């Protein structure tokens, strides 16, 4: 079992860039919007097996120097390599047409000769902060894509999926306006996805966006309500059926009926500490590591929860996946973590890691005074909300 910070590279880079953002709120909001939409597009899967026809017509101003248009998209429901179609641009116009198994997201890139390209107009598929000369839309019916002189795309037409996708874009933009450098990017993304599922429950867009949160360990408190909001048809779609057993298992895990697995690991002084010693308290078993950037970013939030509830029968027990003691101890000191810290220096093969099936970090498990699991992977405001429900 390999434990990773983020299942998808694009997600990891997205959060890393969001966390690193400095400067004015206006610039942050604009970049947040671009990063979230781009990262989502790069992660979307494919499902279903119906045939959908499409025609994509593109229009560029005479001043634009692009000579070719390249459209990339998943060709089927097997999650394989993206297919790429290329066409020449003539008199500022281009066209794609065809049919696919189901409506799905396509990425369109305009190719400008190197001799004509300006530094501020160059872009690549790995540059989530530059959306120039790029179009993102669903292959569903007739879609008109118009690029302005700066290479920014706008859209008209398309079917229900394209409308749902544009709705998602508006939701992200709306939330980005209120964002700052401390905003939890994934929480913002989850809020936008919930709105899409509510407005378009029978759309593939809803399923595609939801799949972002099912790649690694599933948080049932987050994914469960989203799944319940899907139409019956979408709940029976192939992609959803693939991860539904994980959701069912996760729901049982936090139902309050499952006893937390026992473990005993040495603390910073080499003394054994058992989970059972915390019986009678609410305890958050926090899985992290010194090298995990998102873990370190989450530590202040856990510390805030600890300070608020430490006198109300709440404890935190840190379990590190570190393999080097010096780095582990240094991180504890730097982040000023006052609770007991444990580590067996076995990374993803550690006793607690295997017992709780931790597949990515940061991760945590909330246990009630009777030893039952009542929460999992609670981060940001979700941790505070759950503690407020349980601890009066």
N, C-alpha and C positions, 0 to 999 in steps of 0.2 A: 504494500500500500504506500503510495507516494503522497505526502502532504504538501500542498502548494498554497501560496498566499492567495492566488486567484486562479481559477480553472482556465480562463481565457486570457491570453496575452493582452488583447485590446482592453479588456476590463481592467487589468492590472495597470496598464499604462494610463488609462483614463483617470483612475483614482490617484495615481501618482502625480499626474499633471494638475489635477484639480487641487490636490493638497499643496502643491508647490506654487500655486498662483499667488502673486503679489501685485501691488499696484492699485489702481483705482477700481472702484466697484463696477464702473461702466465697462471697463476692459474685461474684468473678471466675468461679468454676466454674458458679454458677447462670446468670449472664449468658452465658457461653460456650455452655452447653447450649442456651439459648433462641436465641441468634444463629445457631448452626450449623444447627439444625433448621429455623429460619425461612428462612434464606438458601437452603438446599437446596430447600425447598418452592417458593420463588419461581423457581428456575432449571430445574425439571424439564421435560423435553420429553415428547412423545407419540409412540408408534409402534404398528405392527400394525394389522390391519383386521378382527379378529374382533368379534362382537357380545357384549357382556357386560351382563347385567341387574343392577340394584342397587335396594335399598330402604334409605333412611336414615331412622331414627326418632330423634328428639331428645326429651330430657326436661330440664326446668329446674325448680328449686325455686320455690315460690310467691313467695318473696321477691325473685326476679330480675325486673327491670323490662323485659327485652327484649320487643319486640312483633313483630319480624320476624327471619327467618333468611335469609341470602343465601349461596348455595353457588356457587363459581366453579371452573371446570375447563376444560382444553383440549377442545374438542368432537371433534377428529379428529387425524390424524397429520401435519398440514401446518404445525404450529407457528404458527398464526394467533392471532387475538384470543381470549382466554378467554370462555367462555360463562358467564352468570350466571343462576341460577334463584332466585326469591324466593318465600317462603311466609310466611303469618301464623302466629304462635304463639298457640295457644288452650289455655287451661287448663294452661299450662306444657308443651305438647307441639307438635311439628311433624313433618312427614314430607316426604321427597322420594323419587321413584321414577322409573325410566326405564332406558334402555339406551344404551350407548356402544360405539365400535368396539373398545375394549380397556380393561382395568383401568388407571386412571390416578389421580393424586393430585388431591384436591379440597380447597379451602379453604372453611371454613364460618365466617361471621361473624354474630354476634348484634347486632342493631340496637336500641340503647336510645335513647329520646327524649332530646333535649338537656336537657329540663326534669328528667329523672330521673337522668341520667348524673352520676357522681361523677368528679372529676379522675383518681383512681387507677384508675378502671375504663374510662376512655376509651382507645380504641386505634384504630390505623389500619393498613392493609395495608403501610405503609412503616415501621412501628415494629417492628423485629426484636427489640427487647428486652422487649416486653410481649406475652405470649401469652394474656392474659385475653380471654374472649369469642371465642376462635378455636379452631376444630377443624381438624385436618389428618389425612386418612385416604384410603385408596384406595377408589374406587368399584368394589366387587367383592363381590357378594352382599348379604346383609343385615347392616347395621352399626347398632348402637345407640350413640348418642352422648349421654352424660349430663354436664351442666354442674352444678358445685356452686354454692353461694351466692356464691363469689368469681369465678365465670365460668371456672373451669378445667375442661377437658374430659377425660373418660375414655371408653374404648371397649370394646365387647364385640362378638364376632361377626366377620363378614367372611370372605373367602376367603383363599387362600394369599398374595395380594399384601398384604393388610392385615397378615397375620402377619409377612411379611418387613419391612414398614414399621415395625411395632412393635419388631421385633428390631433394626433400625437405630437406633431411638430409645434402646433400652437400651444399645447399644454406645456411642453418643455420650455418654450419661449416665455410663457407667462410666469412660470416658476423661477426662471433664470433672472428675471427682472428684480426679484426680491433676494437673490442669492448674494453671498459675500464669500470671502476666503475660508470662513469657518463652516460653510454649508456642507452637509453630508450629501455628496453627489448621488450615491446609490439610493438614499432615502428620497431624494427629489425625483429620481428616475422612477422609483416604485410608485410615487404619487401620480405621476403622469400615466403610468401603465394602468393603474386602477381606474382612472378616468376613461381610458380607451375601452377597457373591458366593460365598464358600465354603459358606455354609449354605443359600442359595437361588439356585443357579446358573441355574435355569430360570424366574426371575421377571423381570417387567418392572421391578420395583423395582431389581433389580441393574443393569439396562441404564440406567434413568433416573439412578441415582446415578453410574454410570460416566461418563455423558455430561458431568458437571461438569468432568471432566478432559480433554475433547476439544474444547472450544470454540475455543481458540486453538492454539498450537503444542503438539503432543503429545510428552510425555516417554515414550519407548518403554519405559524401565526401570520406569516406574510403570504405564502403561496396558497394556503388553504382557501381563504376568502376569494382570492383571484380565480382559482379553479372553480369554486362554487358559482362564480359570476358568469362563467362561460355558458354558451348554449349547449344543449344536449348533443347537438351535432359536433361541435368543437370538442366536447369532452370525449367523444368517441374517435377523434382524429388520431392518426397513427403516432404522431409525435407526443401527444398528451398521454396516450396509453403506454408509451415507453417509460415515462417517468412517474406515472400515477402510483405504481407500487412503492416508490420511494416516499411519496407524500403520505400514503397510508401508514407506512412504517413510522415516519416522523410524527404523525398525529398520535399514534399509540405511545410513542416515546415520551410525549409531553402531556399525556392525558391525565396525569396524576395517579395512574394505576401501576406505573412501572417503577420498581425500586432501583435507585441509582447503584450501579455496580461498585463494589468496594475495591479500594486500592490502597497500597502503602508505598510511599516514595520518600526518599531522604530530602531534608530541607537544606538551606544554605550552610548549615553547620554540620551536615552529615548525619543528622538525627532522623529516624524514621517517623513519618507522620501518616496517620490513617484517616481516610474520609469519615469513618465511623465516629471519630473523635468530635466531629462537628454536629452530630445528631442533636436535635433540639433547637437548631437554628436554621434560618434560611441561609443557604450558602451558594455562592456563585463560583463554580469551578471554571476558572478562566485559562484557556489554552492559548499560549502565545510563544514568542521567541524574540530574542534580541535583534535578530537580523530581519524580522518581519516589519516592514514599514507601516502597513495598515494597523498592525497590532500596537505599535508604539503610538500611533495617532489616536487609537481608541483608549489608551491607558488613562488620559485625563478624564474621559467620560466615566470610566469605571471608578476612578478615584473620587469623582464628584458624587457618584451614587453611594460609595462606601462612606464618605463623610456625612451624607445626609441620613443614612439608615444604620450606621454602626452601633448606635445606642438603642436600636429597635430590633434586636435579635437578628441582625444581618451580618454575615461574614463573607469574605472573599478568600479563595484558595487558588493561588497561581500555580499552573503546571506548565513548565517550559519545555519546548522541543529543541532546546539548545544542545550542542554537543561539546561546547567549550565553556568551562566554568568561568573563566575570566570575563568573557563577553557577557555571559548571563548576569554575573554579579554587578558588572559595570552598568548594564541597562537598568537593573533594579534601583541602583543608586541614582542614576541620571533621571529616571522617571519618578523618583521619590515614592516608591510603592511600599506602603507600611504593612501589608498583610503577609501572611506566611507564603513562601515560595518553595516549590518542589521541582526537582529535576532528576531524572535517572540517566540523562545524556545518551538516550537511545533514539532520539528524534521521533520518526513516525512508527518506530517499533516499541515505543515505551508502553508500559502497562496500562496507564490511564488512556493514552491515545488509542490503543487498540480496543480497550473495553468500551469506549464511547464512540468508536468508529469515526474518529475525527479525520476528515479528508481534506480540509483546508483550514487555514488560520488567518485572522483571528476567529476563535470559536469559543462558546461557553455553554454551560449547562446550569440551570437554576434548580436547586433542590429544596424541598420544603422541610420543616422540622421533623416530619415522620420518615424522611429519607426517600420520598417520592419525587420524581422529576416533574417539574411544572413549567419549564421553559427551556428553550434552546436557541443559541445564536442570537441573543438579544443585544443589540448594539444601538448606540446613539439614544434617541428619545424612546425607542422601544424598551430598553432596559429600565428606564425611569418609570415609564407607564406601567410596566408589569409589576414592578416593586410597589408602586402606589396602589395597585389593585389588591396586592396580597398583604402588605404591611400597613396597618391602620395606625 
